[in-house]
Amino acid sequence: MKTRLNFHDDRCKLCPRLTDYLADTRERFPEYRCLPVPSFGDVGARILVVGLAPGLHGANATGRPFTGDHAGKLLYSTLFNRGLSNSPESAYVGDGLTLSDCRIVNAVKCLPPNNKPNTAEIKNCNKFLSAEIESLKYGSVLIALGKIAHDAILRTQNVPLSRYKFNHGAEHWLSPQNLKLFDSYHCSRYNTQTKRLSENMFDEVFQRAISALSEADGCEK
């Protein structure tokens, strides 16, 4: 298994636009983290949840994925309901929250302007996501929250983006690690408030991901 050091680098400056934007944001919000945000959760997890990028007043401020903004409310409550978290809320780093058999990471670790990383930035950050995925056990599952996360996962596997189309509820097999990729709409404020994504729709994706692990465990016995 790869070490955590390969997953993250606070000093990364591969993306000039993002580096400049973080510097500008730090001047406006000196109390915010304003650095690349590391993954959070169980190092030995078999479920990897992949989001888009840190939110301005969320992970960029707190230093934990999906913490401090609206998007994290549905995610962490779902993880708790499915037995993957010890709390339904993620308030701040050091609040005692732990994840079990689950880890959360973003496709892009730095805050992008207007929450929209460009293709070059996604590619630059892909080596960190690739390290996260390579550390997973054979037969683990990935949950992509949105198309950008979906495409970033495919890039780590050198899979043409046209081969597997993003669609909420879709499932895709990835080799050679025998990974199963589950697609979900992102749990953003826009998607939940417009009813594009409901709590039941989101929960069903996680339920099927957990079931896939249980089936894999049964086949190994």
Number of C-alpha atoms within 10 A of each C-alpha: 11 12 10 14 9 14 18 19 15 12 9 14 15 12 18 10 14 21 20 12 17 24 14 13 19 17 12 10 15 12 10 19 17 26 24 24 25 21 24 20 23 17 18 14 18 23 29 24 24 27 25 28 26 30 23 22 15 22 30 28 26 23 22 23 31 30 25 22 20 17 20 22 19 21 24 22 20 22 21 17 13 13 15 23 21 16 18 19 20 23 19 16 14 8 10 10 16 16 20 18 16 22 23 21 26 28 29 28 30 31 28 22 15 8 13 14 21 14 10 11 20 23 18 14 20 21 17 24 26 19 19 24 23 15 18 21 16 14 20 21 27 27 24 27 24 20 19 23 27 26 20 27 24 20 18 18 15 9 15 10 14 9 9 15 14 22 14 19 17 13 20 15 14 17 11 9 15 13 20 19 24 24 25 26 21 24 24 19 16 13 14 18 11 9 10 12 19 16 14 9 14 22 19 15 20 24 13 14 21 19 12 16 17 11 11 14 11 9 8 6 5
